[in-house]
Amino acid sequence: MPREATWVTGFLTSILIEYLEERCPQAAQHLPYGTLFAGSDFADHPGDPLVLLKDPNQWLPQDVLTRLVTLAEDMTGEADVAYRATVVHFSRPDRRGPSIFEIIATLLNDVRHVVSSSSRWGGAFTNNMTLQAIVHAERPEATLLTHIATRARITRAPGLFFRGQCEGFPRLYEGVDTKGCREEYTQLTLHQLIHDFDAYEIAESKGHVRVIDRRSGAVAAAAEPVALRVELLPNTEPHPAEGPIVALQGGSFPVYAADGATPAAPPVANAVRITQGGWLRRGRVGIALEPGAIYGAPYSRYRFEWTDHRTQTIPAEDRLREASRLLFRHLQELKRTQHSLLRCERDNATLLTENVQLRRELASQHRFADLASASPAMRELCRQMELVADTDSTVLLSGETGTGKEVVARALHYNGPRKDRRFLAVNCGALHENLLESELFGHERGAFTGAVQRRAGKFEAADGGTLFLDEIGELSPTLQVKLLRVLQERVVQRVGGDEDIPVNVRIIAATHRNLKEMIAAGRFRQDLYYRLHVIPLVIPPLRERKPDIPLLAHTLLDRLRRRLAKPAERFAPEALRILLEYAWPGNVRELENVIERALILAGQDTVLMPSHLPPEWFAGASTSAAGEPWTVFTGMDWSAFSRFFDGGGSFDDLLGRIEWEITKRAVEAHEGNKSHAARTLKRSYRWLRKLEKEHLGPANA
């Protein structure tokens, strides 16, 4: 299953956007904020994405924050923009907020007390989150603790924001000077660090690590493994019995440190010390790998320094009054956030209802019983589909172009156990090899020109559902190998990545080619063929299922007339006979196109006539559509005409009777609509009415 998202507070995104609007107002105004939510639970959020990002009380996926930090770095050229933005935030007199962290700090008005009590607050916060996770398992806060040890990719952003807050919040006090917050070592590994700097790679040999610049092949920095030791620090917690977060051992905290004569700790994987410093650069953005810096430690360690030179003590009453004011402001912000969340929940409930309704409609549109199956071949296909639908087995559909392979694939999906998950279709012959690879498997940021951010492929997007691979015979040999691995291992690797991502997808493939002939010619892998050829289903061409043509024609006519808002409701018998006699090289797709064209040409006619069908169908015949009526007289018994003339009938009288019979049949074919009948006969309505009066008399006309 794909990894769950890690959530972060919107307080971090809000201070970063404020900084961008101050430093780069023009660029910040045109930033594509909506793209930051691509692939997340907020991708279809109906509100303004900028408002969402600037809400300090909102919870957002960590990937959104990571993308925003990357954009901010590229805009400003500052690799530590998250740190700078946080420090500036605490110096800004018109800060939006405040956050709970600021309220607590201001209430205590004592930096030392804030720092020394942080473990107790952390314990209470952890307990509170644990309770929320039990009571409200579906809320984003509940997933926070699951990822404290982090299953998601560690980035530079959390450490930068933490440093900024440590240096920034003491500015809330008049008598405090901050000297700085220094990261002594970090959990971030070199591999994770260069993930954001695509031009570099890691080379390891005999315990030594080198960072190589791919563009020049030069060594940008070097490192060596470091054995971390245990440093025993005195316990400064005033009330250890209340349960600090870090476990006590002999009255001390065990902390990893790079130096010291204390006993060595167990080996730590990935921990390295920079021996040769250097720079990593991406455009204007660059970060320094300082000699002595340690990456890949068990956890990050910061050293926070400040000077407290208060000359007077603020009265408790004033302190509480200020805290009350801050809490009131916070509650106002929280109220607005709650209203926004309620609107989102209401909109989500509406969308959920609509989604359920649409899924039911989709399922009803793809019932096996609704497939045109008057012919024995289609009845047998529907019987096989009913047996196959409830399984997860791979299906290979074969049939000529236009026979309805995707219709069959959708019917299999919406009648099976995966009907509540996604059905995605990819035409393997419509995209270039490189584009198709990215479309199917996704890509990492910087994998190729234009890959500005990570993107999930169709396999990941269809997880739990069905992926329809049309024209599978068009796959290149390289993609055939990759698809074979997915079918065997049920994992994918994004382009430019090396991580195996599990996927649970049912594959339905389709082709109009003869794959066995392609195997013999060396153009298709035999092992891939057998992986796909688990359940083969053959869709017969339309010319071999003549009994289905009237059913299909009327079904398509009903669907198209509603879409095009046309009045035609049926086919004239002669038009339907022509449809039955045609060979249909384009199969069902051609039939649909012919009916759509006929509806447009018919205008306001209620019956589709042979004249509305493609004229090229009649162009090559010796008896064309215009000359076809003359065949009525071919081989006719002359004795009937002879008796007519012998009885005193005139030639004009005979022509008049023939004209009247043809006119009557035209009116009958158009169900009494004399205007349409006259138009078919290339005559006027007035002419037809005059003819009726001549043959029926004024009273009956």
C-alpha positions in Angstrom: 0.0 0.0 0.0 1.2 3.6 -0.6 2.6 5.5 2.3 0.2 7.7 4.3 0.7 11.4 4.3 2.5 13.2 7.2 0.6 16.3 8.3 2.0 19.7 9.3 0.4 22.9 10.7 -0.5 25.7 8.4 1.4 28.0 10.8 4.6 27.1 8.9 3.2 27.7 5.4 1.6 31.0 6.5 4.9 32.6 7.7 6.7 31.4 4.6 4.1 33.0 2.3 4.2 36.3 4.3 8.0 36.3 3.8 7.6 35.7 0.1 5.0 38.5 -0.3 7.5 40.8 1.5 10.6 39.8 -0.4 9.3 39.0 -3.9 5.7 40.5 -4.1 5.4 40.2 -7.9 6.5 36.6 -8.0 4.5 35.6 -4.9 1.3 37.1 -6.5 1.6 34.8 -9.5 2.7 31.6 -7.8 0.7 28.5 -8.8 -0.5 27.8 -5.3 -3.1 25.3 -6.5 -0.4 23.0 -7.9 1.2 22.6 -4.5 -1.8 20.4 -3.5 -1.5 18.0 -6.5 -2.0 14.4 -5.5 -3.1 15.3 -1.9 -6.5 15.2 -0.1 -6.8 18.9 -0.8 -6.4 18.6 -4.6 -10.1 19.2 -5.2 -10.6 21.7 -2.4 -13.3 24.2 -3.5 -11.8 27.2 -1.7 -8.9 29.6 -2.5 -5.6 27.6 -2.0 -3.8 30.7 -0.9 -6.3 31.2 2.0 -5.8 27.6 3.0 -2.0 28.0 3.0 -2.2 31.2 5.1 -4.5 29.7 7.8 -2.2 29.0 10.8 -4.7 26.7 12.4 -5.1 24.4 9.4 -3.5 21.0 9.0 -1.8 20.3 5.6 0.1 17.4 4.0 3.9 17.7 4.5 4.4 17.3 0.8 2.6 20.7 0.3 5.1 22.4 2.7 8.1 20.7 1.0 7.0 22.0 -2.4 6.4 25.5 -1.1 9.8 25.6 0.6 11.4 24.5 -2.7 9.6 27.2 -4.7 10.5 29.8 -2.0 14.2 28.8 -2.3 14.2 29.1 -6.0 12.4 32.5 -5.9 14.8 34.0 -3.3 18.0 32.1 -3.9 18.2 31.4 -0.1 18.6 27.8 0.9 17.7 28.7 4.5 14.6 30.7 3.5 12.4 28.8 5.9 14.7 29.7 8.8 14.8 33.4 7.8 11.1 33.6 7.3 10.4 32.2 10.8 12.8 34.7 12.5 11.3 37.6 10.6 7.8 36.4 11.6 8.5 36.9 15.3 10.0 40.4 14.6 6.9 41.5 12.6 4.6 43.7 14.7 1.5 42.9 12.6 1.9 39.1 12.9 -1.2 37.1 12.0 -2.1 34.7 14.8 -0.9 34.1 17.4 -0.1 30.4 17.5 -0.6 28.4 20.7 3.2 28.3 21.0 3.4 32.1 21.1 0.5 32.3 23.6 2.2 29.9 26.1 5.6 31.7 25.7 4.0 35.1 26.3 2.0 33.8 29.2 5.0 32.5 31.1 7.2 35.4 30.0 10.3 33.4 31.0 12.4 31.8 28.3 14.3 29.6 30.7 11.0 28.2 32.1 9.7 27.7 28.6 12.7 25.6 27.6 13.0 23.6 30.8 9.3 22.8 30.8 9.2 21.8 27.2 9.5 18.1 27.9 6.5 18.2 30.2 4.5 20.1 27.6 5.6 17.6 25.0 4.4 14.7 27.1 1.0 16.4 27.6 0.8 17.1 23.9 1.7 13.5 23.1 -1.0 12.2 25.5 -3.6 14.6 24.0 -2.7 13.5 20.5 -2.9 9.8 21.5 -6.4 10.4 22.9 -7.4 12.1 19.7 -6.0 9.3 17.6 -8.2 6.9 19.6 -11.4 9.0 19.6 -11.1 10.5 16.1 -9.1 8.0 14.1 -10.1 9.7 10.8 -8.8 13.1 11.6 -5.4 14.3 10.2 -4.1 14.9 13.7 -4.4 11.2 14.4 -1.8 10.3 11.8 0.8 12.7 13.3 2.1 10.4 16.0 2.2 7.4 13.6 4.9 9.4 11.6 6.8 10.9 14.5 9.6 8.4 13.7 8.7 9.3 10.2 8.0 6.9 7.4 7.9 9.9 5.0 11.1 11.3 3.4 13.0 13.5 5.9 13.6 17.0 4.4 15.6 20.1 5.4 12.5 22.0 6.2 11.6 20.9 9.7 15.1 21.8 11.0 15.1 25.2 9.4 11.7 26.0 10.9 12.7 24.8 14.3 15.9 26.9 14.3 13.8 29.9 13.3 11.3 29.4 16.1 14.0 28.9 18.7 15.6 32.2 17.7 12.4 34.0 17.0 10.1 33.4 20.0 12.5 35.0 22.6 11.9 38.3 20.7 8.5 38.3 22.3 10.3 39.5 25.4 11.9 42.8 25.8 14.7 41.6 28.1 16.0 38.7 26.0 18.8 38.7 23.5 19.1 35.6 21.2 22.6 34.6 20.3 21.4 31.8 18.0 20.3 28.2 17.6 22.9 25.9 16.1 22.3 22.4 14.7 25.1 20.2 16.1 24.0 17.2 14.1 21.0 16.1 12.2 18.9 13.1 11.3 19.0 14.2 7.7 21.2 11.8 5.6 23.4 12.9 2.7 21.2 10.9 0.4 18.1 12.8 1.6 19.9 16.1 1.4 21.0 15.8 -2.3 17.4 14.7 -3.2 16.7 18.4 -3.6 19.9 19.0 -5.6 19.5 16.8 -8.7 23.0 17.5 -10.2 24.8 15.4 -7.5 25.1 11.8 -6.5 26.6 9.7 -3.7 29.6 7.4 -4.3 30.7 5.1 -1.4 33.9 3.1 -1.4 35.6 1.3 1.5 33.7 3.3 4.1 34.4 6.6 2.5 31.6 8.7 1.1 31.9 11.3 -1.7 29.4 13.7 -3.2 30.0 13.8 -6.9 28.9 16.7 -9.3 27.4 14.8 -12.2 27.9 17.8 -14.5 31.7 17.9 -14.1 32.5 14.6 -12.3 34.3 16.6 -9.6 34.1 15.8 -5.9 31.9 18.4 -4.3 32.4 17.1 -0.7 33.7 14.1 1.2 32.7 12.4 4.4 33.6 9.4 6.6 31.6 7.2 9.0 31.5 8.4 12.6 30.9 6.3 15.6 28.6 8.3 17.9 29.1 8.0 21.7 26.9 8.4 24.7 27.1 11.7 26.6 25.5 11.7 30.0 24.0 15.1 30.8 22.8 16.2 34.2 19.1 16.2 34.7 17.8 19.7 34.8 14.1 18.8 34.8 12.6 20.3 38.0 10.1 17.6 38.5 11.4 14.4 36.9 8.8 12.3 38.6 6.1 13.8 36.4 7.5 11.9 33.4 9.9 13.7 31.0 9.9 12.5 27.4 13.5 11.2 27.4 13.9 8.2 29.8 16.2 8.8 32.8 19.2 6.5 33.5 20.9 7.2 36.8 19.6 10.7 37.0 20.9 11.6 33.6 19.8 11.8 30.0 21.5 9.5 27.5 22.3 11.7 24.5 24.3 10.9 21.4 27.4 13.1 20.9 30.2 13.2 18.4 33.0 13.5 20.9 33.9 12.6 24.4 35.5 9.8 26.4 32.3 8.1 27.3 31.7 4.5 26.3 30.8 4.0 22.6 27.1 3.6 21.7 25.9 0.8 19.4 26.8 1.5 15.8 24.5 4.0 14.0 23.7 3.4 10.4 24.2 6.2 7.9 26.0 8.5 10.4 28.9 10.4 8.6 31.0 13.4 9.4 32.0 15.9 6.6 35.8 15.8 6.1 36.0 17.9 3.0 33.6 20.8 2.8 31.9 22.0 -0.3 28.7 23.4 -1.8 25.6 22.0 -3.3 23.9 24.3 -5.9 20.6 24.4 -7.7 20.3 27.5 -9.8 20.8 30.5 -7.4 20.2 28.2 -4.4 23.3 26.8 -2.6 24.0 25.2 0.8 27.4 24.6 2.4 28.5 21.2 3.7 30.7 22.4 6.6 33.7 20.3 7.7 32.8 18.5 10.9 29.1 18.6 10.3 27.4 15.2 11.1 24.5 13.8 9.0 22.5 10.6 9.5 22.5 10.8 13.4 19.8 9.0 15.4 18.0 12.3 16.0 18.7 16.0 15.5 20.5 18.0 18.2 20.3 21.8 18.6 22.2 24.1 20.9 20.2 27.2 21.8 21.9 30.2 23.4 20.4 33.5 24.7 21.0 36.3 27.2 18.4 37.3 29.7 18.9 40.9 31.0 15.5 41.9 32.3 15.7 44.8 34.7 12.2 44.7 35.9 9.5 42.1 36.5 6.2 42.5 34.7 3.3 42.3 37.1 1.4 39.1 37.0 -1.9 41.0 36.3 -0.4 42.7 33.2 1.0 39.4 32.1 -2.4 37.6 32.4 -4.1 40.5 30.7 -1.8 40.3 27.7 -2.2 36.5 27.6 -6.0 36.9 27.7 -5.8 39.3 24.7 -3.6 36.9 22.8 -5.9 33.9 23.6 -8.9 36.0 22.5 -7.3 36.7 19.1 -6.4 33.1 18.8 -10.0 32.1 19.4 -11.2 34.5 16.8 -8.8 32.9 14.3 -9.9 29.5 15.4 -13.5 30.4 15.0 -12.9 31.5 11.4 -11.0 28.3 10.8 -13.8 26.2 12.3 -16.4 27.9 10.0 -14.1 27.2 7.1 -13.8 23.5 8.1 -17.5 23.2 8.5 -18.1 24.6 5.0 -15.5 22.1 3.7 -17.2 19.2 5.6 -20.5 20.3 4.1 -19.1 20.5 0.6 -17.3 17.2 1.1 -20.6 15.6 2.2 -22.3 17.0 -0.9 -19.4 15.7 -3.1 -19.5 12.3 -1.4 -23.3 12.0 -2.1 -22.8 13.1 -5.7 -19.8 10.6 -6.0 -22.0 7.7 -4.7 -24.8 8.7 -7.1 -22.4 9.0 -10.1 -20.8 5.6 -9.2 -24.3 4.0 -9.1 -25.1 5.6 -12.5 -21.8 4.3 -13.9 -22.5 0.9 -12.6 -26.0 0.9 -14.1 -24.6 2.0 -17.5 -22.2 -0.9 -17.6 -24.4 -3.8 -16.7 -23.9 -6.9 -18.6 -27.6 -7.1 -19.4 -27.4 -3.8 -21.2 -24.7 -4.9 -23.6 -26.2 -5.6 -27.1 -26.2 -9.4 -27.1 -28.8 -10.7 -29.5 -26.1 -12.6 -31.4 -24.7 -16.0 -30.1 -21.1 -14.6 -30.1 -22.0 -11.7 -27.8 -24.1 -13.8 -25.5 -21.1 -16.1 -25.0 -18.9 -13.1 -24.4 -21.3 -11.8 -21.7 -21.4 -15.2 -20.1 -17.6 -15.2 -19.9 -17.5 -11.7 -18.5 -19.9 -12.6 -15.7 -17.4 -15.4 -14.6 -14.4 -13.1 -14.9 -15.7 -9.9 -13.2 -15.5 -11.1 -9.6 -11.8 -12.0 -9.9 -8.6 -10.0 -9.8 -7.1 -11.9 -12.7 -5.4 -10.1 -15.6 -7.6 -9.9 -18.7 -6.4 -9.6 -22.3 -9.1 -8.3 -24.7 -8.5 -8.8 -28.4 -10.6 -7.5 -31.3 -10.6 -5.1 -34.2 -10.4 -1.4 -33.7 -13.8 0.1 -32.7 -15.3 -3.1 -31.4 -15.8 -1.7 -27.9 -12.8 -3.1 -25.9 -12.9 -0.2 -23.4 -16.7 -0.6 -23.0 -16.0 -4.3 -22.0 -13.2 -3.3 -19.7 -15.4 -0.8 -17.9 -18.2 -3.4 -17.6 -15.7 -5.8 -16.0 -14.6 -3.1 -13.5 -18.0 -1.7 -12.5 -19.4 -5.2 -12.0 -16.5 -6.4 -9.9 -15.3 -5.9 -6.3 -13.2 -2.9 -7.3 -16.2 -0.8 -8.6 -15.9 1.7 -5.8 -12.2 2.5 -6.7 -10.8 4.2 -9.8 -10.9 3.0 -13.4 -8.1 4.6 -15.4 -7.4 4.1 -19.1 -4.1 4.6 -20.9 -3.7 4.3 -24.7 -0.2 2.9 -25.1 0.0 3.9 -28.8 -0.9 7.5 -28.3 2.2 8.7 -26.4 5.9 8.7 -27.1 7.9 6.1 -25.2 9.4 8.6 -22.7 6.1 10.3 -22.0 4.3 7.0 -21.7 6.8 5.8 -19.1 6.2 8.9 -17.0 2.5 8.5 -17.5 2.5 4.9 -16.3 5.1 4.9 -13.5 5.3 8.6 -12.5 8.6 10.6 -12.1 10.7 12.2 -9.4 11.4 15.9 -9.4 14.3 16.7 -11.8 14.1 13.3 -13.5 14.1 15.1 -16.9 13.6 18.5 -18.3 10.3 19.9 -17.2 9.9 17.6 -14.2 9.5 20.5 -11.7 7.9 18.3 -9.1 7.3 14.7 -8.1 4.3 13.1 -9.9 2.5 9.8 -9.3 1.9 7.6 -12.3 -1.3 5.8 -13.4 -0.3 2.7 -11.5 -0.2 4.6 -8.2 -3.3 6.6 -9.0 -5.3 3.4 -9.8 -4.2 1.7 -6.6 -7.0 -0.5 -5.4 -8.8 -0.1 -8.7 -8.4 -1.1 -12.4 -5.9 0.1 -15.0 -6.9 -0.4 -18.6 -3.9 -0.6 -21.0 -5.3 -0.1 -24.5 -3.2 -1.0 -27.6 -0.7 -3.0 -25.5 1.0 -4.2 -28.7 2.4 -0.7 -29.2 4.7 -0.9 -26.1 8.4 -0.5 -26.8 10.7 -3.3 -25.7 12.0 -1.2 -22.8 8.5 -0.6 -21.4 7.6 -4.2 -22.0 10.4 -5.2 -19.5 9.2 -2.6 -17.0 5.5 -3.7 -17.3 6.6 -7.3 -16.8 8.3 -6.4 -13.5 5.2 -4.7 -12.3 3.1 -7.7 -13.1 5.5 -10.0 -11.4 6.5 -8.0 -8.3 3.5 -5.7 -7.9 5.8 -2.7 -7.3 6.7 0.3 -9.5 9.6 2.7 -9.6 9.1 6.3 -10.6 11.3 7.6 -13.4 14.5 9.0 -11.8 13.8 7.2 -8.5 15.0 4.0 -6.8 12.2 3.4 -4.4 9.9 0.4 -4.8 6.3 1.5 -4.4 3.8 -1.3 -3.8 0.6 -1.2 -6.0 -2.6 -3.2 -5.9 -4.0 -2.8 -9.4 -6.0 -5.1 -11.6 -4.7 -5.0 -15.2 -7.0 -5.2 -18.2 -5.0 -5.0 -21.5 -6.4 -4.8 -25.0 -5.0 -5.0 -28.5 -6.1 -5.2 -32.1 -2.9 -6.9 -33.2 -2.0 -10.6 -33.4 0.4 -10.8 -30.5 1.5 -14.3 -31.4 2.7 -13.1 -34.8 4.5 -10.2 -33.0 6.2 -12.7 -30.7 7.4 -14.8 -33.7 8.7 -11.6 -35.3 10.6 -10.6 -32.1 8.5 -7.5 -31.5 6.7 -8.6 -28.3 8.1 -10.5 -25.3 6.7 -14.0 -24.9 7.0 -13.9 -21.1 4.9 -10.7 -21.0 2.3 -12.3 -23.3 1.8 -15.1 -20.9 1.5 -12.7 -18.0 -1.2 -10.9 -19.8 -2.9 -13.9 -21.4 -4.4 -15.2 -18.1 -8.0 -14.7 -19.2 -8.3 -14.0 -22.9 -11.6 -12.5 -24.2 -12.2 -12.1 -27.9 -14.7 -9.4 -29.0 -16.3 -10.3 -32.4 -16.4 -7.6 -35.2 -19.8 -6.0 -35.9 -20.1 -7.7 -39.3 -20.2 -11.1 -37.5 -22.9 -10.0 -35.1 -25.6 -8.8 -37.5 -28.5 -9.4 -35.0 -26.9 -6.9 -32.6 -27.0 -4.0 -35.2 -30.6 -3.0 -34.6 -30.1 -3.0 -30.8 -26.9 -1.1 -31.0 -28.4 1.4 -33.6 -31.4 2.2 -31.4 -29.3 2.5 -28.2 -26.9 4.8 -29.9 -29.7 6.8 -31.5 -31.4 7.3 -28.1 -28.1 8.4 -26.5 -27.0 10.8 -29.3 -30.4 12.4 -29.9 -30.4 13.5 -26.2 -26.9 14.8 -26.4 -27.4 16.7 -29.7 -31.0 17.7 -28.8 -32.4 16.3 -32.1 -36.0 15.1 -32.6 -35.3 11.9 -34.6 -36.6 8.9 -32.7 -36.4 6.0 -35.1 -35.0 4.6 -38.4 -37.0 4.2 -41.6 -37.2 0.5 -42.4 -35.2 1.0 -45.6 -32.5 2.9 -43.6 -32.3 0.1 -41.1 -32.0 -2.5 -43.9 -29.0 -0.6 -45.3 -27.4 -0.6 -41.9 -27.8 -4.3 -41.7 -26.3 -4.9 -45.2 -23.2 -2.7 -44.6 -19.9 -4.4 -43.8 -18.8 -2.0 -41.0 -15.0 -2.0 -41.2 -14.9 0.5 -38.4 -17.2 -1.6 -36.2 -19.3 0.0 -33.4 -17.3 3.2 -33.4 -18.1 3.7 -37.1 -21.8 3.0 -36.4 -21.9 5.6 -33.8 -20.3 8.2 -36.1 -22.7 7.4 -38.9 -25.8 7.8 -36.6 -24.4 11.1 -35.3 -23.9 12.4 -38.8 -27.5 11.3 -39.8 -29.0 13.1 -36.8 -27.3 16.3 -37.8 -28.4 16.0 -41.5 -31.9 15.1 -40.5 -32.5 18.4 -38.9 -36.0 18.4 -37.5 -37.1 15.2 -39.1 -38.3 12.6 -36.7 -37.3 9.6 -38.9 -33.8 8.8 -40.2 -34.0 8.1 -43.9 -31.5 6.5 -46.4 -30.8 10.0 -47.7 -29.2 10.8 -44.3 -26.7 8.0 -44.6 -23.2 8.5 -46.1 -23.5 9.1 -49.9 -20.3 7.2 -50.6 -22.2 4.0 -49.7 -24.3 4.4 -52.9 -21.8 6.1 -55.2 -20.2 2.9 -56.6 -23.4 0.9 -57.2 -24.8 0.5 -60.7 -28.2 1.2 -59.3 -27.6 4.2 -57.2 -29.9 5.6 -54.5 -31.4 7.9 -57.1 -31.9 5.2 -59.7 -33.0 2.4 -57.3 -36.8 3.0 -57.8 -36.5 2.2 -61.6 -35.7 -1.4 -60.6 -39.4 -1.7 -59.6 -40.4 -1.6 -63.2 -37.7 -4.1 -64.4 -39.3 -7.3 -65.4 -42.9 -6.0 -64.7 -45.7 -7.8 -66.4 -46.8 -5.6 -69.4 -50.2 -7.2 -69.6 -51.4 -5.2 -66.6 -50.5 -1.9 -68.4 -52.1 -3.2 -71.6 -55.4 -3.9 -69.9 -55.3 -0.4 -68.4 -54.9 1.3 -71.7 -57.4 -1.1 -73.4 -60.0 0.0 -70.7 -59.7 3.6 -71.8 -57.0 4.8 -69.4 -54.7 7.5 -70.6 -50.9 7.8 -70.1 -51.3 10.9 -68.0 -53.8 9.2 -65.8 -51.3 6.3 -65.2 -48.5 8.8 -64.3 -50.9 10.6 -61.9 -51.8 7.4 -60.1 -48.1 6.4 -59.7 -47.3 9.9 -58.4 -50.2 9.6 -55.8 -49.1 6.1 -54.6 -45.5 7.3 -54.1 -46.8 10.4 -52.2 -49.0 8.3 -50.0 -46.2 6.0 -49.0 -43.9 9.0 -48.2 -46.6 10.4 -45.9 -46.9 6.9 -44.2 -43.2 6.6 -43.8 -43.1 10.0 -42.0 -46.0 9.0 -39.8 -48.4 11.5 -41.3 -46.0 14.5 -41.3 -46.8 16.0 -44.7 -44.1 18.7 -44.5 -41.3 16.1 -44.0 -42.8 13.8 -46.7 -42.9 16.7 -49.2 -39.3 17.6 -48.3 -38.2 14.0 -49.0 -40.0 14.1 -52.4 -38.2 17.4 -53.2 -41.6 19.1 -53.4 -43.4 21.8 -51.4 -46.1 21.3 -48.8 -48.5 23.3 -51.0 -47.9 20.9 -53.9 -48.7 17.9 -51.7 -51.9 19.4 -50.3 -53.0 20.2 -53.9 -52.4 16.6 -54.9 -54.5 15.4 -52.0 -57.4 17.6 -53.0 -57.2 16.2 -56.5 -57.3 12.5 -55.4 -59.3 12.7 -52.2 -61.5 15.7 -52.8 -61.5 19.0 -50.7 -63.5 17.5 -47.9 -61.1 14.6 -47.2 -57.8 16.4 -48.0 
